[in-house]
Amino acid sequence: MAEKIQCPIDLFSRQEEEIAHLTRAINQARTTDQKAPWAQALFEAVDVLLACEQYDQACIDCRLCYNFAGLRRKTATLVVKAMRLNRQ
């Protein structure tokens, strides 16, 4: 689905490769401590999309991009929460 998002300003395609890389790194890391730095980088990468100044609610591609970024942000949030739970 992600490759079908046609960003009018090409921001999505520039960020998506990095987001995919970071997601793979999170998935490959064995412990939450190993996942944490990747999760932090994922926050930063998706926040670029979520903060897009050209976001247009009427554009389906913008809405898809925003939803995609929101889901990836939730992924990073879960990793950070799991790490905190492991440290308790």
Residue pairs with C-beta under 8 A, 6 or more apart in sequence:
1 64
1 68
2 12
2 16
2 20
2 68
3 16
5 12
5 16
5 61
5 64
5 65
5 68
6 61
7 13
7 61
7 62
7 65
8 54
8 56
8 59
8 61
8 62
9 52
9 54
11 48
11 49
11 52
11 54
11 65
12 49
12 61
12 65
12 68
15 45
15 46
15 48
15 49
18 45
19 42
19 45
19 46
19 69
19 72
22 38
22 41
22 42
22 45
23 42
23 72
23 75
25 38
26 35
26 38
26 39
26 42
26 75
26 76
26 79
29 35
29 38
31 86
32 79
32 82
32 83
32 86
33 83
33 86
35 79
35 82
35 83
36 79
36 80
36 83
38 79
39 75
39 76
39 79
39 80
39 83
40 76
40 80
42 72
42 73
42 75
42 76
43 73
43 76
45 72
46 69
46 70
46 72
46 73
46 76
47 69
47 73
49 65
49 66
49 68
49 69
50 66
50 69
50 70
50 73
52 62
52 65
52 66
54 62
55 62
55 66
56 62
57 63
